[in-house]
Amino acid sequence: MRSHLLEGFADQYLDALVAHDPSRIPIAKTAKYTENGQELSVGEALWATASEKPSSYRIYLTDPQTGQVGFAGLMKENGKLALLSFRLKIVSGSITEIEQIVARDDGQFFGGKSLTSPDPIYAEILAPSDRSPRAQMIAIADSYFTALERMDGTRPVPFAETCNRLENGMRTTNNPQFGGAAVASTLPHLAA
């Protein structure tokens, strides 16, 4: 499935979410839906409380090879700002998986208000010669989660020097507010 079609599924999903109407999108009867790690029925949680479509802060991530689309953006829930990230899996024209994370403004650890437009790097299309092999990208992503689980420094992750971590829209690395050091300079790199 082409990238623009996958982005269309994400847009349809957002429209249905704000309309509180799952029947507006093609969802498989056996679809799995989770929000913040909890398996729910489609129509629950943010489906009942979304109040405004995402702002101009939108990032789409498409994977035509596996029929999946990811999205990250700001929207409103009950009139308050929320950061929404989701992944949809599409099989034969129907959504079979919905996995979403909603970061709500708790007044303390929420940086959504500072997100106005995505970093242009997310829209860059690399020349084929500059692209990493799919298996290598998967291994790098897996190494990050393994390192988080171990937290003992024995599982290095190949961070780029410019890499930063965002949590709930707040930069938590290289941020003097948190006393954070550069993650890339504190962990050894994997051999390429």
ABEGO torsion letter per residue (X at the ends): XBAAAAAAAAAAAAAAAAAGBAAABBBBAABBBBBGGBBBBBGBEAAAABABBBBABBBBBBBAAAGBBBBBBBBBBGGBBBBBBBBBBBBGGBBABBBBBBBBBAGABBAAAABABBBAAAABBBBAAABBBAAAAAAAAAAAAAAAAAGAGABBBBBBAABBBBBGGBBABGBAAAGBBBAAAABBBBBX
